């Protein structure tokens, strides 16, 4: 087992579980002499900056959650936090109600640091909601609530290209580590920019639809792919997925469609109706 100090979205237990990590126990922890920043550039530009900690003054402090985790979850965290690419790990000492404890924490690496970045409303909501449920101090929550946010942009409805490409199934998709699927579209990541190549192990050969659904700030952690296929998701979540479809298309190469069910024709009629993705 190991102690992990979550100070960003991993304050939120729902968010942490969505990443595949379910702590054995969690308690409030305070890291003194450090400050919270949002200057680690997200993989995708529209997501702005995500959490980081940097040494500060004796008056600075960072509140978060000390999670006791199983050893096998370290590999999961490393993958999700882009270990040795976007973040590295350090050992820190945090104060808890049961005394000073040693913990592992992730800190941003220089190649991913961008001090002009701002967090999105979605990301900050996840932290604040997690902090409220955990019982972080009112003063700290007020600091989070008053932090400047990245201005969101509107995206056009995603359209499958007129040349539809190949139809992929779960079996055929997982044979290629450079392919990933989202909302019925399949993309080739092979020639993506360097900062996105860490996604090969995380996204490669997989449909990432449910992953993104569970990373939304409205997630309860109980959503299923059937909820998506039946259109039982909010307009905010539909817009969130549409933004990612546009970003995937900007960053990767569209190569075809992903088949969720044997009845492909019915599936695409339903999904295109839900997302207004009429083919051009």
BELRA-V803142 format. One record per residue. N is the residue number from 0. RES is the residue in one letter. SS is DSSP state (h for helix, s for strand, l for the rest). OMEGA is omega in whole degrees, -180 to 180 (NA if undefined). NEAR is the number of other C-alpha atoms within 12 Angstrom. Layout:
n=N res=RES ss=SS omega=OMEGA near=NEAR
n=N res=RES ss=SS omega=OMEGA near=NEAR
This chain:
n=0 res=X ss=l omega=178 near=16
n=1 res=X ss=s omega=177 near=24
n=2 res=X ss=s omega=-179 near=30
n=3 res=X ss=s omega=179 near=42
n=4 res=X ss=s omega=176 near=45
n=5 res=X ss=s omega=-176 near=45
n=6 res=X ss=l omega=178 near=47
n=7 res=X ss=l omega=-180 near=41
n=8 res=X ss=h omega=-180 near=38
n=9 res=X ss=h omega=164 near=43
n=10 res=X ss=h omega=-175 near=39
n=11 res=X ss=l omega=-176 near=44
n=12 res=X ss=h omega=178 near=39
n=13 res=X ss=h omega=179 near=32
n=14 res=X ss=h omega=-179 near=38
n=15 res=X ss=h omega=178 near=37
n=16 res=X ss=h omega=178 near=28
n=17 res=X ss=h omega=177 near=31
n=18 res=X ss=l omega=177 near=30
n=19 res=X ss=l omega=-178 near=27
n=20 res=X ss=l omega=177 near=30
n=21 res=X ss=l omega=-175 near=27
n=22 res=X ss=l omega=173 near=34
n=23 res=X ss=l omega=177 near=19
n=24 res=X ss=s omega=180 near=19
n=25 res=X ss=s omega=176 near=29
n=26 res=X ss=s omega=178 near=32
n=27 res=X ss=s omega=178 near=35
n=28 res=X ss=s omega=-180 near=37
n=29 res=X ss=s omega=176 near=34
n=30 res=X ss=s omega=-176 near=37
n=31 res=X ss=s omega=179 near=25
n=32 res=X ss=l omega=178 near=21
n=33 res=X ss=s omega=178 near=24
n=34 res=X ss=s omega=179 near=28
n=35 res=X ss=s omega=176 near=34
n=36 res=X ss=s omega=175 near=33
n=37 res=X ss=s omega=-171 near=37
n=38 res=X ss=s omega=171 near=33
n=39 res=X ss=s omega=-177 near=39
n=40 res=X ss=s omega=177 near=35
n=41 res=X ss=l omega=177 near=34
n=42 res=X ss=l omega=-177 near=30
n=43 res=X ss=l omega=-171 near=29
n=44 res=X ss=h omega=-174 near=29
n=45 res=X ss=h omega=180 near=32
n=46 res=X ss=h omega=174 near=32
n=47 res=X ss=s omega=-179 near=32
n=48 res=X ss=s omega=178 near=37
n=49 res=X ss=s omega=-167 near=44
n=50 res=X ss=s omega=176 near=43
n=51 res=X ss=s omega=173 near=40
n=52 res=X ss=s omega=180 near=36
n=53 res=X ss=s omega=177 near=29
n=54 res=X ss=s omega=-180 near=20
n=55 res=X ss=l omega=179 near=16
n=56 res=X ss=l omega=177 near=14
n=57 res=X ss=l omega=-180 near=12
n=58 res=X ss=l omega=-179 near=12
n=59 res=X ss=l omega=175 near=19
n=60 res=X ss=s omega=177 near=27
n=61 res=X ss=s omega=176 near=42
n=62 res=X ss=s omega=180 near=41
n=63 res=X ss=s omega=-179 near=44
n=64 res=X ss=s omega=173 near=43
n=65 res=X ss=s omega=-179 near=42
n=66 res=X ss=s omega=171 near=38
n=67 res=X ss=s omega=-172 near=28
n=68 res=X ss=s omega=174 near=29
n=69 res=X ss=l omega=-177 near=20
n=70 res=X ss=l omega=-177 near=18
n=71 res=X ss=l omega=-179 near=17
n=72 res=X ss=h omega=177 near=25
n=73 res=X ss=h omega=178 near=29
n=74 res=X ss=h omega=179 near=19
n=75 res=X ss=h omega=179 near=23
n=76 res=X ss=h omega=179 near=35
n=77 res=X ss=h omega=-180 near=29
n=78 res=X ss=h omega=-177 near=26
n=79 res=X ss=h omega=-177 near=35
n=80 res=X ss=l omega=179 near=37
n=81 res=X ss=l omega=-179 near=32
n=82 res=X ss=s omega=-179 near=25
n=83 res=X ss=l omega=175 near=22
n=84 res=X ss=l omega=177 near=29
n=85 res=X ss=l omega=-179 near=35
n=86 res=X ss=s omega=165 near=31
n=87 res=X ss=s omega=180 near=26
n=88 res=X ss=s omega=174 near=25
n=89 res=X ss=s omega=174 near=21
n=90 res=X ss=s omega=-180 near=18
n=91 res=X ss=s omega=174 near=28
n=92 res=X ss=s omega=-179 near=24
n=93 res=X ss=s omega=179 near=34
n=94 res=X ss=s omega=177 near=25
n=95 res=X ss=s omega=177 near=24
n=96 res=X ss=l omega=180 near=14
n=97 res=X ss=l omega=175 near=12
n=98 res=X ss=s omega=-180 near=14
n=99 res=X ss=s omega=-179 near=17
n=100 res=X ss=s omega=176 near=26
n=101 res=X ss=s omega=-179 near=23
n=102 res=X ss=s omega=173 near=30
n=103 res=X ss=s omega=177 near=29
n=104 res=X ss=s omega=177 near=37
n=105 res=X ss=s omega=176 near=35
n=106 res=X ss=s omega=-175 near=38
n=107 res=X ss=s omega=176 near=34
n=108 res=X ss=l omega=-172 near=24
n=109 res=X ss=h omega=-176 near=18
n=110 res=X ss=h omega=-179 near=18
n=111 res=X ss=h omega=-178 near=34
n=112 res=X ss=s omega=176 near=29
n=113 res=X ss=l omega=-174 near=24
n=114 res=X ss=l omega=174 near=20
n=115 res=X ss=l omega=-178 near=18
n=116 res=X ss=l omega=173 near=27
n=117 res=X ss=l omega=178 near=31
n=118 res=X ss=s omega=176 near=39
n=119 res=X ss=l omega=176 near=35
n=120 res=X ss=h omega=179 near=30
n=121 res=X ss=h omega=-177 near=32
n=122 res=X ss=h omega=-179 near=36
n=123 res=X ss=h omega=177 near=37
n=124 res=X ss=h omega=180 near=29
n=125 res=X ss=h omega=180 near=35
n=126 res=X ss=h omega=-176 near=43
n=127 res=X ss=h omega=180 near=36
n=128 res=X ss=h omega=177 near=30
n=129 res=X ss=h omega=179 near=34
n=130 res=X ss=h omega=179 near=38
n=131 res=X ss=h omega=-179 near=26
n=132 res=X ss=h omega=-179 near=22
n=133 res=X ss=h omega=-179 near=28
n=134 res=X ss=l omega=175 near=23
n=135 res=X ss=l omega=-174 near=29
n=136 res=X ss=l omega=179 near=21
n=137 res=X ss=h omega=-178 near=16
n=138 res=X ss=h omega=180 near=16
n=139 res=X ss=h omega=178 near=25
n=140 res=X ss=h omega=178 near=25
n=141 res=X ss=h omega=176 near=16
n=142 res=X ss=h omega=179 near=22
n=143 res=X ss=h omega=-177 near=34
n=144 res=X ss=h omega=-179 near=23
n=145 res=X ss=l omega=-178 near=15
n=146 res=X ss=l omega=177 near=21
n=147 res=X ss=l omega=-177 near=19
n=148 res=X ss=s omega=175 near=24
n=149 res=X ss=l omega=177 near=23
n=150 res=X ss=l omega=-179 near=17
n=151 res=X ss=l omega=179 near=19
n=152 res=X ss=l omega=177 near=19
n=153 res=X ss=l omega=179 near=16
n=154 res=X ss=l omega=173 near=20
n=155 res=X ss=l omega=176 near=19
n=156 res=X ss=l omega=-180 near=25
n=157 res=X ss=l omega=177 near=34
n=158 res=X ss=l omega=169 near=28
n=159 res=X ss=l omega=177 near=34
n=160 res=X ss=l omega=-177 near=22
n=161 res=X ss=l omega=174 near=14
n=162 res=X ss=l omega=-167 near=14
n=163 res=X ss=l omega=180 near=20
n=164 res=X ss=l omega=-174 near=18
n=165 res=X ss=s omega=171 near=21
n=166 res=X ss=s omega=-179 near=27
n=167 res=X ss=s omega=172 near=32
n=168 res=X ss=l omega=176 near=27
n=169 res=X ss=h omega=-178 near=25
n=170 res=X ss=h omega=-178 near=15
n=171 res=X ss=h omega=180 near=22
n=172 res=X ss=h omega=-174 near=33
n=173 res=X ss=l omega=178 near=24
n=174 res=X ss=l omega=-177 near=15
n=175 res=X ss=l omega=-176 near=24
n=176 res=X ss=l omega=179 near=24
n=177 res=X ss=l omega=-179 near=31
n=178 res=X ss=s omega=175 near=41
n=179 res=X ss=s omega=-178 near=43
n=180 res=X ss=s omega=176 near=44
n=181 res=X ss=s omega=174 near=45
n=182 res=X ss=l omega=176 near=45
n=183 res=X ss=l omega=178 near=45
n=184 res=X ss=s omega=180 near=44
n=185 res=X ss=s omega=-176 near=43
n=186 res=X ss=s omega=176 near=46
n=187 res=X ss=s omega=-177 near=34
n=188 res=X ss=l omega=-166 near=34
n=189 res=X ss=l omega=-175 near=26
n=190 res=X ss=l omega=179 near=18
n=191 res=X ss=l omega=-179 near=24
n=192 res=X ss=l omega=-171 near=17
n=193 res=X ss=h omega=-176 near=17
n=194 res=X ss=h omega=178 near=24
n=195 res=X ss=h omega=-176 near=29
n=196 res=X ss=l omega=173 near=26
n=197 res=X ss=l omega=-179 near=28
n=198 res=X ss=h omega=-179 near=36
n=199 res=X ss=h omega=-178 near=29
n=200 res=X ss=h omega=-177 near=24
n=201 res=X ss=h omega=-175 near=31
n=202 res=X ss=h omega=-169 near=33
n=203 res=X ss=l omega=178 near=29
n=204 res=X ss=l omega=-174 near=30
n=205 res=X ss=s omega=168 near=35
n=206 res=X ss=s omega=-174 near=34
n=207 res=X ss=l omega=-176 near=33
n=208 res=X ss=h omega=-178 near=34
n=209 res=X ss=h omega=176 near=30
n=210 res=X ss=h omega=-179 near=32
n=211 res=X ss=h omega=178 near=34
n=212 res=X ss=h omega=-178 near=38
n=213 res=X ss=l omega=175 near=33
n=214 res=X ss=l omega=178 near=37
n=215 res=X ss=l omega=-176 near=37
n=216 res=X ss=l omega=177 near=29
n=217 res=X ss=l omega=-175 near=27
n=218 res=X ss=l omega=173 near=30
n=219 res=X ss=l omega=-177 near=22
n=220 res=X ss=l omega=-176 near=25
n=221 res=X ss=l omega=-178 near=19
n=222 res=X ss=l omega=177 near=27
n=223 res=X ss=l omega=178 near=21
n=224 res=X ss=h omega=177 near=25
n=225 res=X ss=h omega=176 near=19
n=226 res=X ss=h omega=179 near=21
n=227 res=X ss=h omega=-177 near=30
n=228 res=X ss=h omega=179 near=29
n=229 res=X ss=l omega=-180 near=22
n=230 res=X ss=l omega=-178 near=24
n=231 res=X ss=l omega=177 near=20
n=232 res=X ss=l omega=-174 near=28
n=233 res=X ss=l omega=176 near=21
n=234 res=X ss=h omega=179 near=16
n=235 res=X ss=h omega=179 near=19
n=236 res=X ss=h omega=175 near=29
n=237 res=X ss=h omega=179 near=32
n=238 res=X ss=h omega=179 near=26
n=239 res=X ss=h omega=179 near=37
n=240 res=X ss=h omega=178 near=36
n=241 res=X ss=h omega=177 near=34
n=242 res=X ss=h omega=180 near=30
n=243 res=X ss=h omega=176 near=38
n=244 res=X ss=h omega=177 near=37
n=245 res=X ss=h omega=-180 near=32
n=246 res=X ss=h omega=175 near=29
n=247 res=X ss=h omega=-179 near=35
n=248 res=X ss=h omega=177 near=29
n=249 res=X ss=h omega=-172 near=21
n=250 res=X ss=h omega=-175 near=26
n=251 res=X ss=l omega=179 near=30
n=252 res=X ss=s omega=178 near=27
n=253 res=X ss=s omega=-178 near=36
n=254 res=X ss=s omega=180 near=30
n=255 res=X ss=s omega=-177 near=29
n=256 res=X ss=s omega=180 near=37
n=257 res=X ss=s omega=-178 near=39
n=258 res=X ss=l omega=179 near=29
n=259 res=X ss=l omega=-176 near=32
n=260 res=X ss=l omega=179 near=21
n=261 res=X ss=l omega=-179 near=14
n=262 res=X ss=l omega=-174 near=11
n=263 res=X ss=h omega=-176 near=20
n=264 res=X ss=h omega=180 near=16
n=265 res=X ss=h omega=-180 near=16
n=266 res=X ss=h omega=-176 near=24
n=267 res=X ss=h omega=176 near=29
n=268 res=X ss=h omega=-179 near=20
n=269 res=X ss=h omega=-174 near=24
n=270 res=X ss=h omega=179 near=35
n=271 res=X ss=h omega=175 near=27
n=272 res=X ss=h omega=-179 near=17
n=273 res=X ss=h omega=-174 near=28
n=274 res=X ss=h omega=179 near=35
n=275 res=X ss=l omega=-179 near=21
n=276 res=X ss=l omega=180 near=26
n=277 res=X ss=l omega=-177 near=19
n=278 res=X ss=l omega=175 near=18
n=279 res=X ss=l omega=NA near=12
